[in-house]
Amino acid sequence: MRNRAKHPVALFFATSGHSGVDRVVANLVQEFADVDQPFDLVTICGHGPYIDELPDNVRHVPLRAAHRNTVLPALIAYLLRHRPRALYTASHRLNRAALLARALARPRMPVAIRMGMSVAATLEALPRRRARRLRRSMQRWYPRADAVIAPSAGVGEDLRRLAGVAQPHLHVIPNPIVTPALLQQATEDPHHPWLADHRDPAAPVILGTGSLEPRKDFATLLRAFARLRQQRPARLIILGEGRERPALEGLATELNIMDDLCLPGFQGNPYAWMARADAFALTSRREGSGAVLVEALACGTPAVTTDCPTGPADILGHGQQGPVVPMGDDAALAEALQQVLDSPPSADTLRQATTPFDAARSARAYLAALGLAHPPASSDH
């Protein structure tokens, strides 16, 4: 039961509903279920995260705001009314709003913020003027946070170097990814003929997953797959949706691989697909940590990644658990895929590499960053 005598810890997010941040929040919320502390999941109208069943000690508080840019008055009203003991948020606009709201409404309340993406790569991808404004905003606000959370050492170094976050306030906490629910979902049937038990073993299936957007660089995966197809039969499935779909379909037609390519869109249970794929490919140009790579390894699926900033190369032990190739190099990617198909690491070895991403372990680190102990919920207190 929710302990109403205690002030809540506020978890403040505005997500698309099916992003990596959504998975992080959903896993954290479930791990917080056994903590003797109430939590408020504070969201903006029309935004996620959408969690079907919240634990008894977590309530949903939708703010009367329609956009991140206009959320400040509603957030201040929430802080004054509910007086949370701490506030945790993620994404730059919400980080800035949280720190400003704290200054105006509850100046002594601890605030923990998270930056999930490589700051250097994000700034490099922006027009110069926008990049300069974003960096100045980070330098102004982020040092004021009590804790700044990064999902990988590379993102943490970016925050120290580019945003001026002092080392004592910086916490590198791997994302809470591996859960019993993930492992259970991995045993389900994806109901796709290419992944059926009776499928053709001579045509291995390569899987990619993520939003169909330039940052994910699925175009390089298509080109690498076309090269691989010249050497052996194979099939490629890319889960996800986005504005790049027409361009990717056009490229696939040009490469003459449409018969062996499937783009089934967003899937609620990607783990069932991962567990039955013969190889997984992450081809991004930038990531915060590469959660989908961890998910694939947890499913026992061999993986290949680009050496993008930041995190994926670390997950694969810089080549020990799977090949790491240069970004945009379709020839190197094709060779790496051939390698893992011919000589895959053992599933147990891959699963062991995901230990730092255990959700319970990560949740304890988040609570510590918020300055909270981790007592189990019980009546003995």
Beta strands, then each sheet from edge to edge (+ up, - down):
strand 1: 9-13
strand 2: 39-44
strand 3: 58-63
strand 4: 86-90
strand 5: 111-114
strand 6: 147-150
strand 7: 170-172
strand 8: 205-209
strand 9: 235-239
strand 10: 261-265
strand 11: 279-282
strand 12: 303-306
strand 13: 324-325
sheet 1: 3+ 2+ 1+ 4+ 5+ 6+ 7+
sheet 2: 10+ 9+ 8+ 11+ 12+ 13+
end
